[in-house]
Amino acid sequence: MGSTNYKDYYVVLQVDKKATEDEIKKSYRKLARKYHPDVNPNNKKAEENFKEITEAYEVLSDPEKRQKYDQFGQYWKQSTQQQTPWQGGAGVPFDFGRYNDFQDFINELLGRGSASSGGYYSSPSWGGSSEAEIKLTFAEGLRGVQKRFQINGETIDVPIPSGVKTGIKVRVRGKGSYDPLTQQRKDLLLKIHLESHPFFQFDGDNLVCDVPITPDEAALGTSLDVPTVDGVVTMRVPAGVKSGQSFRLKGKGWTNTKGTRGDQMVKIVVSTPPNLSPQEKEYYEKLRDIRTYDPREGLKKIKV
């Protein structure tokens, strides 16, 4: 229980936030006995812990103080000064009474986005900007989109450039929350979360996809119609291709925000038919009987 600027009194006393008065008192007595200076002579750490425990108990054992602490956390003392608003670091009067609870206050103090729309939800930011997460479909990330939503009571339109991916942040100047100390608007950072696609996956700026073929196509070779973000292209697969082998479609990958484009990697997956018609079964049996290739020939040489 080291000393920090902010002490969670519930953690200090090792109790749940819903603990009863008796549970708080019981835990305090147990910890006080453990860390009392008389039991731990010349032990600075124990003395420090004992002071933290006593400080926490003085607050949580008082119903009025506990209610303020639960509402405003580390700022519970300032919140009692309703008639004399706290002076912020920039000399700006700051009135805790206008907040419903501590979460509302800390969201504004730390610049957490309070934006809400069907497109995204808020996410905390510990820097100088408000930050929120915005969800985009694969197509929206590919082509770009303009999103309209409400943040801090204001309707804003934000153009999202093409080529964004999960993790990329789009900065919107001066549209974040107000800094309670400076009373100035922060920048809004929109952290992109791109929804997954059922066919395409990312490998950097390359797009990866699986394309199934039948055993006869693998043996004889074939031409495939492969979907790309630009439309369908025809790709030739040579005879004797192996399952898992990949082919590159140059310049058919993701175009990033810098305008650089990756490739599309097409992985071949040999797919065995789950059900055979009587005639198909007959021909497969004939192929089995006349087949000369043994894919397990090399296993005969393996020894332990």
Phi and psi restraints in degrees (value plus and minus 20) as a CYANA .aco file:
   2 GLY   PHI     -91.8   -51.8
   2 GLY   PSI     139.6   179.6
   3 SER   PHI     -96.3   -56.3
   3 SER   PSI     111.3   151.3
   4 THR   PHI    -158.2  -118.2
   4 THR   PSI     149.1   189.1
   5 ASN   PHI     -84.6   -44.6
   5 ASN   PSI     -53.9   -13.9
   6 TYR   PHI    -143.0  -103.0
   6 TYR   PSI     103.5   143.5
   7 LYS   PHI    -130.7   -90.7
   7 LYS   PSI     104.8   144.8
   8 ASP   PHI    -100.9   -60.9
   8 ASP   PSI      85.8   125.8
   9 TYR   PHI     -82.0   -42.0
   9 TYR   PSI     -50.4   -10.4
  10 TYR   PHI     -88.2   -48.2
  10 TYR   PSI     -58.9   -18.9
  11 VAL   PHI     -87.7   -47.7
  11 VAL   PSI     -62.0   -22.0
  12 VAL   PHI     -77.6   -37.6
  12 VAL   PSI     -63.7   -23.7
  13 LEU   PHI    -107.8   -67.8
  13 LEU   PSI     -21.5    18.5
  14 GLN   PHI      38.3    78.3
  14 GLN   PSI      26.3    66.3
  15 VAL   PHI    -150.5  -110.5
  15 VAL   PSI     141.9   181.9
  16 ASP   PHI     -98.0   -58.0
  16 ASP   PSI     136.1   176.1
  17 LYS   PHI     -85.1   -45.1
  17 LYS   PSI     -37.5     2.5
  18 LYS   PHI    -119.2   -79.2
  18 LYS   PSI      -5.4    34.6
  19 ALA   PHI     -82.9   -42.9
  19 ALA   PSI     124.7   164.7
  20 THR   PHI     -99.3   -59.3
  20 THR   PSI     149.6   189.6
  21 GLU   PHI     -80.6   -40.6
  21 GLU   PSI     -60.3   -20.3
  22 ASP   PHI     -84.7   -44.7
  22 ASP   PSI     -59.7   -19.7
  23 GLU   PHI     -86.2   -46.2
  23 GLU   PSI     -57.8   -17.8
  24 ILE   PHI     -85.8   -45.8
  24 ILE   PSI     -64.6   -24.6
  25 LYS   PHI     -84.1   -44.1
  25 LYS   PSI     -62.1   -22.1
  26 LYS   PHI     -83.2   -43.2
  26 LYS   PSI     -64.0   -24.0
  27 SER   PHI     -87.8   -47.8
  27 SER   PSI     -58.3   -18.3
  28 TYR   PHI     -81.6   -41.6
  28 TYR   PSI     -67.0   -27.0
  29 ARG   PHI     -81.4   -41.4
  29 ARG   PSI     -59.8   -19.8
  30 LYS   PHI     -84.3   -44.3
  30 LYS   PSI     -66.1   -26.1
  31 LEU   PHI     -92.2   -52.2
  31 LEU   PSI     -54.8   -14.8
  32 ALA   PHI     -83.6   -43.6
  32 ALA   PSI     -61.0   -21.0
  33 ARG   PHI     -83.2   -43.2
  33 ARG   PSI     -57.7   -17.7
  34 LYS   PHI     -88.8   -48.8
  34 LYS   PSI     -59.6   -19.6
  35 TYR   PHI    -127.8   -87.8
  35 TYR   PSI     -12.8    27.2
  36 HIS   PHI     -79.8   -39.8
  36 HIS   PSI     117.6   157.6
  37 PRO   PHI     -76.3   -36.3
  37 PRO   PSI     -51.0   -11.0
  38 ASP   PHI     -87.2   -47.2
  38 ASP   PSI     -48.8    -8.8
  39 VAL   PHI    -105.4   -65.4
  39 VAL   PSI     -42.5    -2.5
  40 ASN   PHI    -147.8  -107.8
  40 ASN   PSI      47.7    87.7
  41 PRO   PHI     -82.6   -42.6
  41 PRO   PSI     118.7   158.7
  42 ASN   PHI      40.2    80.2
  42 ASN   PSI       6.8    46.8
  43 ASN   PHI    -132.1   -92.1
  43 ASN   PSI      77.8   117.8
  44 LYS   PHI     -82.4   -42.4
  44 LYS   PSI     -56.6   -16.6
  45 LYS   PHI     -84.4   -44.4
  45 LYS   PSI     -64.9   -24.9
  46 ALA   PHI     -84.7   -44.7
  46 ALA   PSI     -58.2   -18.2
  47 GLU   PHI     -83.3   -43.3
  47 GLU   PSI     -61.4   -21.4
  48 GLU   PHI     -84.3   -44.3
  48 GLU   PSI     -63.5   -23.5
  49 ASN   PHI     -83.0   -43.0
  49 ASN   PSI     -58.9   -18.9
  50 PHE   PHI     -83.6   -43.6
  50 PHE   PSI     -59.4   -19.4
  51 LYS   PHI     -85.6   -45.6
  51 LYS   PSI     -60.1   -20.1
  52 GLU   PHI     -84.7   -44.7
  52 GLU   PSI     -61.6   -21.6
  53 ILE   PHI     -83.7   -43.7
  53 ILE   PSI     -64.4   -24.4
  54 THR   PHI     -85.1   -45.1
  54 THR   PSI     -62.1   -22.1
  55 GLU   PHI     -81.0   -41.0
  55 GLU   PSI     -64.5   -24.5
  56 ALA   PHI     -84.8   -44.8
  56 ALA   PSI     -60.1   -20.1
  57 TYR   PHI     -87.9   -47.9
  57 TYR   PSI     -57.1   -17.1
  58 GLU   PHI     -81.1   -41.1
  58 GLU   PSI     -52.0   -12.0
  59 VAL   PHI    -103.9   -63.9
  59 VAL   PSI     -70.7   -30.7
  60 LEU   PHI     -94.2   -54.2
  60 LEU   PSI     -38.6     1.4
  61 SER   PHI    -104.9   -64.9
  61 SER   PSI     -31.4     8.6
  62 ASP   PHI    -120.3   -80.3
  62 ASP   PSI      93.1   133.1
  63 PRO   PHI     -74.2   -34.2
  63 PRO   PSI     -60.9   -20.9
  64 GLU   PHI     -89.4   -49.4
  64 GLU   PSI     -64.8   -24.8
  65 LYS   PHI     -84.9   -44.9
  65 LYS   PSI     -59.5   -19.5
  66 ARG   PHI     -83.8   -43.8
  66 ARG   PSI     -59.8   -19.8
  67 GLN   PHI     -82.8   -42.8
  67 GLN   PSI     -61.9   -21.9
  68 LYS   PHI     -87.0   -47.0
  68 LYS   PSI     -58.9   -18.9
  69 TYR   PHI     -85.5   -45.5
  69 TYR   PSI     -62.8   -22.8
  70 ASP   PHI     -83.0   -43.0
  70 ASP   PSI     -52.4   -12.4
  71 GLN   PHI    -101.5   -61.5
  71 GLN   PSI     -60.1   -20.1
  72 PHE   PHI    -143.5  -103.5
  72 PHE   PSI     -14.8    25.2
  73 GLY   PHI      37.9    77.9
  73 GLY   PSI    -152.3  -112.3
  74 GLN   PHI     -83.7   -43.7
  74 GLN   PSI     -34.3     5.7
  75 TYR   PHI    -120.7   -80.7
  75 TYR   PSI       0.5    40.5
  76 TRP   PHI     -84.2   -44.2
  76 TRP   PSI     -52.1   -12.1
  77 LYS   PHI     -87.2   -47.2
  77 LYS   PSI     -64.4   -24.4
  78 GLN   PHI     -83.8   -43.8
  78 GLN   PSI     -51.4   -11.4
  79 SER   PHI     -88.2   -48.2
  79 SER   PSI     -38.9     1.1
  80 THR   PHI    -100.1   -60.1
  80 THR   PSI     -31.1     8.9
  81 GLN   PHI    -111.5   -71.5
  81 GLN   PSI      36.7    76.7
  82 GLN   PHI     -82.9   -42.9
  82 GLN   PSI     -53.0   -13.0
  83 GLN   PHI    -102.6   -62.6
  83 GLN   PSI     -36.6     3.4
  84 THR   PHI    -148.9  -108.9
  84 THR   PSI      68.9   108.9
  85 PRO   PHI     -75.5   -35.5
  85 PRO   PSI     122.7   162.7
  86 TRP   PHI     -84.0   -44.0
  86 TRP   PSI     118.9   158.9
  87 GLN   PHI    -111.1   -71.1
  87 GLN   PSI      98.6   138.6
  88 GLY   PHI     -90.8   -50.8
  88 GLY   PSI     155.9   195.9
  89 GLY   PHI     -81.1   -41.1
  89 GLY   PSI     -45.3    -5.3
  90 ALA   PHI    -117.0   -77.0
  90 ALA   PSI      -7.7    32.3
  91 GLY   PHI      58.3    98.3
  91 GLY   PSI      -2.2    37.8
  92 VAL   PHI    -113.1   -73.1
  92 VAL   PSI     104.5   144.5
  93 PRO   PHI     -77.4   -37.4
  93 PRO   PSI     116.9   156.9
  94 PHE   PHI    -152.7  -112.7
  94 PHE   PSI      96.7   136.7
  95 ASP   PHI    -126.9   -86.9
  95 ASP   PSI      93.9   133.9
  96 PHE   PHI     -90.2   -50.2
  96 PHE   PSI     -39.8     0.2
  97 GLY   PHI     -84.2   -44.2
  97 GLY   PSI     -36.5     3.5
  98 ARG   PHI    -105.7   -65.7
  98 ARG   PSI     -18.6    21.4
  99 TYR   PHI    -123.4   -83.4
  99 TYR   PSI     122.9   162.9
 100 ASN   PHI     -91.7   -51.7
 100 ASN   PSI     -57.3   -17.3
 101 ASP   PHI    -179.0  -139.0
 101 ASP   PSI     159.5   199.5
 102 PHE   PHI     -81.8   -41.8
 102 PHE   PSI     -55.6   -15.6
 103 GLN   PHI     -83.3   -43.3
 103 GLN   PSI     -59.5   -19.5
 104 ASP   PHI     -81.9   -41.9
 104 ASP   PSI     -63.6   -23.6
 105 PHE   PHI     -84.3   -44.3
 105 PHE   PSI     -67.7   -27.7
 106 ILE   PHI     -89.4   -49.4
 106 ILE   PSI     -50.4   -10.4
 107 ASN   PHI     -80.4   -40.4
 107 ASN   PSI     -61.4   -21.4
 108 GLU   PHI     -94.7   -54.7
 108 GLU   PSI     -61.3   -21.3
 109 LEU   PHI     -81.6   -41.6
 109 LEU   PSI     -61.3   -21.3
 110 LEU   PHI    -114.3   -74.3
 110 LEU   PSI     -19.0    21.0
 111 GLY   PHI      56.3    96.3
 111 GLY   PSI      10.4    50.4
 112 ARG   PHI     -98.1   -58.1
 112 ARG   PSI     114.2   154.2
 113 GLY   PHI     -84.6   -44.6
 113 GLY   PSI     119.0   159.0
 114 SER   PHI    -134.2   -94.2
 114 SER   PSI       3.9    43.9
 115 ALA   PHI     -88.7   -48.7
 115 ALA   PSI     130.4   170.4
 116 SER   PHI    -171.0  -131.0
 116 SER   PSI     105.6   145.6
 117 SER   PHI    -183.2  -143.2
 117 SER   PSI     155.7   195.7
 118 GLY   PHI     -85.4   -45.4
 118 GLY   PSI     -36.0     4.0
 119 GLY   PHI    -107.2   -67.2
 119 GLY   PSI     -44.1    -4.1
 120 TYR   PHI    -180.0  -140.0
 120 TYR   PSI     150.7   190.7
 121 TYR   PHI    -153.9  -113.9
 121 TYR   PSI     142.8   182.8
 122 SER   PHI     -97.3   -57.3
 122 SER   PSI     135.2   175.2
 123 SER   PHI    -166.6  -126.6
 123 SER   PSI     119.9   159.9
 124 PRO   PHI     -89.4   -49.4
 124 PRO   PSI     127.3   167.3
 125 SER   PHI    -148.4  -108.4
 125 SER   PSI     113.5   153.5
 126 TRP   PHI    -125.2   -85.2
 126 TRP   PSI      -8.9    31.1
 127 GLY   PHI    -123.3   -83.3
 127 GLY   PSI    -174.0  -134.0
 128 GLY   PHI    -109.8   -69.8
 128 GLY   PSI     -12.8    27.2
 129 SER   PHI    -145.1  -105.1
 129 SER   PSI     131.2   171.2
 130 SER   PHI     -91.2   -51.2
 130 SER   PSI     129.4   169.4
 131 GLU   PHI    -159.4  -119.4
 131 GLU   PSI     116.8   156.8
 132 ALA   PHI    -161.9  -121.9
 132 ALA   PSI     137.5   177.5
 133 GLU   PHI    -122.1   -82.1
 133 GLU   PSI     113.8   153.8
 134 ILE   PHI    -139.3   -99.3
 134 ILE   PSI     110.1   150.1
 135 LYS   PHI    -114.2   -74.2
 135 LYS   PSI     111.4   151.4
 136 LEU   PHI    -145.0  -105.0
 136 LEU   PSI     130.1   170.1
 137 THR   PHI     -95.5   -55.5
 137 THR   PSI     145.3   185.3
 138 PHE   PHI     -77.2   -37.2
 138 PHE   PSI     -63.5   -23.5
 139 ALA   PHI     -86.2   -46.2
 139 ALA   PSI     -58.8   -18.8
 140 GLU   PHI     -84.4   -44.4
 140 GLU   PSI     -60.7   -20.7
 141 GLY   PHI     -86.5   -46.5
 141 GLY   PSI     -56.3   -16.3
 142 LEU   PHI     -87.8   -47.8
 142 LEU   PSI     -67.6   -27.6
 143 ARG   PHI    -121.6   -81.6
 143 ARG   PSI     -33.5     6.5
 144 GLY   PHI      67.4   107.4
 144 GLY   PSI     138.8   178.8
 145 VAL   PHI    -182.8  -142.8
 145 VAL   PSI     138.7   178.7
 146 GLN   PHI    -131.0   -91.0
 146 GLN   PSI     105.7   145.7
 147 LYS   PHI    -130.5   -90.5
 147 LYS   PSI     117.0   157.0
 148 ARG   PHI    -135.4   -95.4
 148 ARG   PSI     110.4   150.4
 149 PHE   PHI    -179.0  -139.0
 149 PHE   PSI     152.3   192.3
 150 GLN   PHI    -119.4   -79.4
 150 GLN   PSI     114.3   154.3
 151 ILE   PHI    -165.3  -125.3
 151 ILE   PSI     108.3   148.3
 152 ASN   PHI      32.8    72.8
 152 ASN   PSI      17.5    57.5
 153 GLY   PHI      58.5    98.5
 153 GLY   PSI     -11.7    28.3
 154 GLU   PHI    -140.3  -100.3
 154 GLU   PSI     118.1   158.1
 155 THR   PHI    -109.0   -69.0
 155 THR   PSI     104.9   144.9
 156 ILE   PHI    -150.9  -110.9
 156 ILE   PSI     128.3   168.3
 157 ASP   PHI    -126.9   -86.9
 157 ASP   PSI     104.3   144.3
 158 VAL   PHI    -138.3   -98.3
 158 VAL   PSI      97.1   137.1
 159 PRO   PHI     -98.3   -58.3
 159 PRO   PSI     102.1   142.1
 160 ILE   PHI    -118.0   -78.0
 160 ILE   PSI     101.2   141.2
 161 PRO   PHI     -89.0   -49.0
 161 PRO   PSI     139.6   179.6
 162 SER   PHI     -92.1   -52.1
 162 SER   PSI     131.8   171.8
 163 GLY   PHI      68.4   108.4
 163 GLY   PSI     -10.0    30.0
 164 VAL   PHI     -98.3   -58.3
 164 VAL   PSI     132.3   172.3
 165 LYS   PHI    -155.2  -115.2
 165 LYS   PSI     152.5   192.5
 166 THR   PHI     -75.9   -35.9
 166 THR   PSI     111.8   151.8
 167 GLY   PHI      79.7   119.7
 167 GLY   PSI     -41.8    -1.8
 168 ILE   PHI     -92.1   -52.1
 168 ILE   PSI     121.6   161.6
 169 LYS   PHI    -133.1   -93.1
 169 LYS   PSI     112.2   152.2
 170 VAL   PHI    -125.7   -85.7
 170 VAL   PSI     103.6   143.6
 171 ARG   PHI    -113.2   -73.2
 171 ARG   PSI     110.9   150.9
 172 VAL   PHI    -136.5   -96.5
 172 VAL   PSI      90.7   130.7
 173 ARG   PHI     -85.5   -45.5
 173 ARG   PSI     109.8   149.8
 174 GLY   PHI      45.0    85.0
 174 GLY   PSI       3.5    43.5
 175 LYS   PHI    -137.4   -97.4
 175 LYS   PSI      -7.5    32.5
 176 GLY   PHI    -106.1   -66.1
 176 GLY   PSI    -184.7  -144.7
 177 SER   PHI     -97.9   -57.9
 177 SER   PSI     144.9   184.9
 178 TYR   PHI     -97.7   -57.7
 178 TYR   PSI     117.7   157.7
 179 ASP   PHI     -98.4   -58.4
 179 ASP   PSI      98.3   138.3
 180 PRO   PHI     -86.4   -46.4
 180 PRO   PSI     -36.2     3.8
 181 LEU   PHI    -108.9   -68.9
 181 LEU   PSI     -62.3   -22.3
 182 THR   PHI    -119.6   -79.6
 182 THR   PSI     -35.1     4.9
 183 GLN   PHI      40.6    80.6
 183 GLN   PSI       9.8    49.8
 184 GLN   PHI    -135.0   -95.0
 184 GLN   PSI     130.5   170.5
 185 ARG   PHI     -95.8   -55.8
 185 ARG   PSI     115.5   155.5
 186 LYS   PHI    -107.0   -67.0
 186 LYS   PSI     150.6   190.6
 187 ASP   PHI     -97.2   -57.2
 187 ASP   PSI     133.0   173.0
 188 LEU   PHI    -123.3   -83.3
 188 LEU   PSI     104.7   144.7
 189 LEU   PHI    -125.7   -85.7
 189 LEU   PSI      99.7   139.7
 190 LEU   PHI    -118.9   -78.9
 190 LEU   PSI      92.5   132.5
 191 LYS   PHI    -108.5   -68.5
 191 LYS   PSI     100.7   140.7
 192 ILE   PHI     -97.7   -57.7
 192 ILE   PSI     114.3   154.3
 193 HIS   PHI    -145.1  -105.1
 193 HIS   PSI      90.5   130.5
 194 LEU   PHI    -111.3   -71.3
 194 LEU   PSI     107.2   147.2
 195 GLU   PHI     -86.6   -46.6
 195 GLU   PSI     126.4   166.4
 196 SER   PHI     -89.0   -49.0
 196 SER   PSI     135.0   175.0
 197 HIS   PHI    -130.9   -90.9
 197 HIS   PSI     122.5   162.5
 198 PRO   PHI     -89.9   -49.9
 198 PRO   PSI     -37.7     2.3
 199 PHE   PHI    -135.9   -95.9
 199 PHE   PSI     -62.4   -22.4
 200 PHE   PHI    -116.1   -76.1
 200 PHE   PSI     118.9   158.9
 201 GLN   PHI    -145.0  -105.0
 201 GLN   PSI     139.7   179.7
 202 PHE   PHI    -115.6   -75.6
 202 PHE   PSI     121.5   161.5
 203 ASP   PHI    -155.8  -115.8
 203 ASP   PSI      64.7   104.7
 204 GLY   PHI      48.5    88.5
 204 GLY   PSI    -147.4  -107.4
 205 ASP   PHI    -114.5   -74.5
 205 ASP   PSI     -18.7    21.3
 206 ASN   PHI    -104.6   -64.6
 206 ASN   PSI     128.3   168.3
 207 LEU   PHI    -125.2   -85.2
 207 LEU   PSI     116.5   156.5
 208 VAL   PHI    -137.6   -97.6
 208 VAL   PSI     118.1   158.1
 209 CYS   PHI    -164.9  -124.9
 209 CYS   PSI     134.6   174.6
 210 ASP   PHI    -124.8   -84.8
 210 ASP   PSI     112.4   152.4
 211 VAL   PHI    -144.5  -104.5
 211 VAL   PSI      99.4   139.4
 212 PRO   PHI    -102.1   -62.1
 212 PRO   PSI     125.6   165.6
 213 ILE   PHI    -155.1  -115.1
 213 ILE   PSI     142.3   182.3
 214 THR   PHI    -107.0   -67.0
 214 THR   PSI     143.3   183.3
 215 PRO   PHI     -78.5   -38.5
 215 PRO   PSI     -58.0   -18.0
 216 ASP   PHI     -89.1   -49.1
 216 ASP   PSI     -55.5   -15.5
 217 GLU   PHI     -85.6   -45.6
 217 GLU   PSI     -58.3   -18.3
 218 ALA   PHI     -85.0   -45.0
 218 ALA   PSI     -59.0   -19.0
 219 ALA   PHI     -94.4   -54.4
 219 ALA   PSI     -59.3   -19.3
 220 LEU   PHI    -118.4   -78.4
 220 LEU   PSI     -36.5     3.5
 221 GLY   PHI      66.7   106.7
 221 GLY   PSI     137.6   177.6
 222 THR   PHI    -184.4  -144.4
 222 THR   PSI     151.4   191.4
 223 SER   PHI    -130.4   -90.4
 223 SER   PSI     114.5   154.5
 224 LEU   PHI    -137.8   -97.8
 224 LEU   PSI     123.4   163.4
 225 ASP   PHI    -114.6   -74.6
 225 ASP   PSI      92.4   132.4
 226 VAL   PHI    -129.8   -89.8
 226 VAL   PSI     106.3   146.3
 227 PRO   PHI     -87.7   -47.7
 227 PRO   PSI     118.2   158.2
 228 THR   PHI    -151.1  -111.1
 228 THR   PSI     152.5   192.5
 229 VAL   PHI     -89.4   -49.4
 229 VAL   PSI     -32.6     7.4
 230 ASP   PHI    -118.5   -78.5
 230 ASP   PSI     -24.1    15.9
 231 GLY   PHI     104.0   144.0
 231 GLY   PSI    -197.4  -157.4
 232 VAL   PHI    -100.8   -60.8
 232 VAL   PSI     115.7   155.7
 233 VAL   PHI    -144.4  -104.4
 233 VAL   PSI     133.5   173.5
 234 THR   PHI    -116.1   -76.1
 234 THR   PSI     111.9   151.9
 235 MET   PHI    -147.5  -107.5
 235 MET   PSI     113.7   153.7
 236 ARG   PHI    -109.1   -69.1
 236 ARG   PSI     108.7   148.7
 237 VAL   PHI    -128.6   -88.6
 237 VAL   PSI     103.1   143.1
 238 PRO   PHI     -91.9   -51.9
 238 PRO   PSI     139.2   179.2
 239 ALA   PHI     -83.8   -43.8
 239 ALA   PSI     124.8   164.8
 240 GLY   PHI      61.4   101.4
 240 GLY   PSI      -4.9    35.1
 241 VAL   PHI     -84.3   -44.3
 241 VAL   PSI     126.9   166.9
 242 LYS   PHI    -120.4   -80.4
 242 LYS   PSI     128.8   168.8
 243 SER   PHI     -84.7   -44.7
 243 SER   PSI     111.0   151.0
 244 GLY   PHI      78.6   118.6
 244 GLY   PSI     -32.2     7.8
 245 GLN   PHI     -91.4   -51.4
 245 GLN   PSI     120.2   160.2
 246 SER   PHI    -132.7   -92.7
 246 SER   PSI     128.0   168.0
 247 PHE   PHI    -145.9  -105.9
 247 PHE   PSI     124.9   164.9
 248 ARG   PHI    -120.8   -80.8
 248 ARG   PSI     108.7   148.7
 249 LEU   PHI    -123.0   -83.0
 249 LEU   PSI      81.5   121.5
 250 LYS   PHI     -82.3   -42.3
 250 LYS   PSI     110.4   150.4
 251 GLY   PHI      50.8    90.8
 251 GLY   PSI      -1.5    38.5
 252 LYS   PHI    -129.3   -89.3
 252 LYS   PSI      -5.0    35.0
 253 GLY   PHI    -111.0   -71.0
 253 GLY   PSI    -169.6  -129.6
 254 TRP   PHI    -105.4   -65.4
 254 TRP   PSI     113.5   153.5
 255 THR   PHI    -112.1   -72.1
 255 THR   PSI      92.0   132.0
 256 ASN   PHI     -97.3   -57.3
 256 ASN   PSI     159.5   199.5
 257 THR   PHI     -88.1   -48.1
 257 THR   PSI     -33.8     6.2
 258 LYS   PHI    -112.0   -72.0
 258 LYS   PSI     -21.7    18.3
 259 GLY   PHI      70.0   110.0
 259 GLY   PSI     -19.4    20.6
 260 THR   PHI    -104.6   -64.6
 260 THR   PSI     117.1   157.1
 261 ARG   PHI    -134.9   -94.9
 261 ARG   PSI     118.8   158.8
 262 GLY   PHI    -110.6   -70.6
 262 GLY   PSI    -189.0  -149.0
 263 ASP   PHI    -129.6   -89.6
 263 ASP   PSI     150.2   190.2
 264 GLN   PHI    -131.8   -91.8
 264 GLN   PSI     104.7   144.7
 265 MET   PHI    -121.1   -81.1
 265 MET   PSI     100.7   140.7
 266 VAL   PHI    -124.0   -84.0
 266 VAL   PSI      92.7   132.7
 267 LYS   PHI    -115.5   -75.5
 267 LYS   PSI     105.1   145.1
 268 ILE   PHI    -101.8   -61.8
 268 ILE   PSI     111.5   151.5
 269 VAL   PHI    -144.3  -104.3
 269 VAL   PSI      93.9   133.9
 270 VAL   PHI     -95.7   -55.7
 270 VAL   PSI      99.5   139.5
 271 SER   PHI    -130.3   -90.3
 271 SER   PSI      99.9   139.9
 272 THR   PHI    -100.4   -60.4
 272 THR   PSI     113.1   153.1
 273 PRO   PHI     -82.3   -42.3
 273 PRO   PSI     110.9   150.9
 274 PRO   PHI     -91.2   -51.2
 274 PRO   PSI     -49.0    -9.0
 275 ASN   PHI    -154.7  -114.7
 275 ASN   PSI     113.8   153.8
 276 LEU   PHI    -130.6   -90.6
 276 LEU   PSI     118.3   158.3
 277 SER   PHI     -93.2   -53.2
 277 SER   PSI     142.4   182.4
 278 PRO   PHI     -75.1   -35.1
 278 PRO   PSI     -59.5   -19.5
 279 GLN   PHI     -90.7   -50.7
 279 GLN   PSI     -60.4   -20.4
 280 GLU   PHI     -82.2   -42.2
 280 GLU   PSI     -63.0   -23.0
 281 LYS   PHI     -81.2   -41.2
 281 LYS   PSI     -60.8   -20.8
 282 GLU   PHI     -79.9   -39.9
 282 GLU   PSI     -66.0   -26.0
 283 TYR   PHI     -90.3   -50.3
 283 TYR   PSI     -56.7   -16.7
 284 TYR   PHI     -82.9   -42.9
 284 TYR   PSI     -57.6   -17.6
 285 GLU   PHI     -86.0   -46.0
 285 GLU   PSI     -57.4   -17.4
 286 LYS   PHI     -86.4   -46.4
 286 LYS   PSI     -61.8   -21.8
 287 LEU   PHI     -81.5   -41.5
 287 LEU   PSI     -60.7   -20.7
 288 ARG   PHI     -80.8   -40.8
 288 ARG   PSI     -60.3   -20.3
 289 ASP   PHI     -90.9   -50.9
 289 ASP   PSI     -50.6   -10.6
 290 ILE   PHI    -123.4   -83.4
 290 ILE   PSI     -20.3    19.7
 291 ARG   PHI     -85.4   -45.4
 291 ARG   PSI     117.2   157.2
 292 THR   PHI    -127.2   -87.2
 292 THR   PSI     -37.6     2.4
 293 TYR   PHI    -106.5   -66.5
 293 TYR   PSI     110.8   150.8
 294 ASP   PHI    -137.6   -97.6
 294 ASP   PSI      84.0   124.0
 295 PRO   PHI     -88.1   -48.1
 295 PRO   PSI     -31.9     8.1
 296 ARG   PHI    -126.8   -86.8
 296 ARG   PSI      -2.3    37.7
 297 GLU   PHI     -77.8   -37.8
 297 GLU   PSI     -60.8   -20.8
 298 GLY   PHI     -87.4   -47.4
 298 GLY   PSI     -39.4     0.6
 299 LEU   PHI     -88.4   -48.4
 299 LEU   PSI     -41.6    -1.6
 300 LYS   PHI     -89.4   -49.4
 300 LYS   PSI     -39.8     0.2
 301 LYS   PHI    -113.5   -73.5
 301 LYS   PSI     -23.8    16.2
 302 ILE   PHI     -98.5   -58.5
 302 ILE   PSI     110.8   150.8
 303 LYS   PHI    -151.3  -111.3
 303 LYS   PSI     136.0   176.0
